[in-house]
Amino acid sequence: MINDNIRELRENILNLSQESFAKKIGLQRNTISLIENGKRNPSDRTIKEYATGIWGSGVLYRNL
């Protein structure tokens, strides 16, 4: 699921806490928690924007 992939990205690739990741992509920490726990689903557009904001391209988007 995308929620697990986002957690994997944050923890193992970026090595960021929920708080740091949230600040980097312009969300609240509780929003990241809801997404990672499957209680909220980000839109495809939002995911692509975050991937672009973090890496400068949408390459990662295809792997989420």
Legacy VTK file of the C-alpha trace (Angstrom):
# vtk DataFile Version 3.0
C-alpha trace
ASCII
DATASET POLYDATA
POINTS 64 float
0.000 0.000 0.000
1.026 3.557 -0.565
0.884 4.236 3.165
3.604 1.656 3.836
5.683 2.997 0.966
5.522 6.516 2.370
6.627 5.254 5.780
9.446 3.237 4.158
10.567 6.309 2.235
10.523 8.516 5.302
12.221 6.092 7.678
14.683 4.152 5.557
15.526 6.355 2.595
15.242 9.860 4.014
15.931 8.881 7.633
13.498 11.521 8.884
11.097 11.671 11.801
7.443 12.321 11.061
7.938 15.879 12.314
10.939 16.567 10.058
9.292 14.959 7.044
6.097 16.947 7.608
8.030 20.225 7.737
9.967 19.330 4.589
6.805 18.753 2.554
4.581 21.364 4.213
2.202 19.201 6.237
1.418 18.735 9.902
2.976 15.764 11.706
-0.458 14.356 12.545
-1.316 14.318 8.821
1.764 12.182 8.133
0.724 9.863 10.948
-2.792 9.507 9.527
-1.410 8.741 6.063
1.116 6.196 7.329
-1.545 4.460 9.429
-3.988 4.207 6.537
-6.528 6.598 8.010
-6.020 9.192 5.293
-5.033 8.792 1.665
-3.150 11.503 -0.202
-4.205 12.284 -3.756
-1.963 11.248 -6.652
-1.292 14.901 -7.376
-0.232 15.532 -3.779
2.113 12.547 -3.791
3.725 13.711 -7.010
4.149 17.223 -5.632
5.859 15.863 -2.502
8.186 13.658 -4.535
9.028 16.604 -6.743
9.594 18.852 -3.745
11.926 16.368 -2.071
13.973 15.238 -5.080
13.318 17.823 -7.759
11.676 15.290 -10.084
8.736 12.918 -10.140
10.889 9.795 -10.642
10.129 8.473 -7.155
6.399 8.986 -7.751
6.286 5.968 -10.042
7.679 3.777 -7.268
5.224 4.789 -4.523
LINES 1 65
64 0 1 2 3 4 5 6 7 8 9 10 11 12 13 14 15 16 17 18 19 20 21 22 23 24 25 26 27 28 29 30 31 32 33 34 35 36 37 38 39 40 41 42 43 44 45 46 47 48 49 50 51 52 53 54 55 56 57 58 59 60 61 62 63
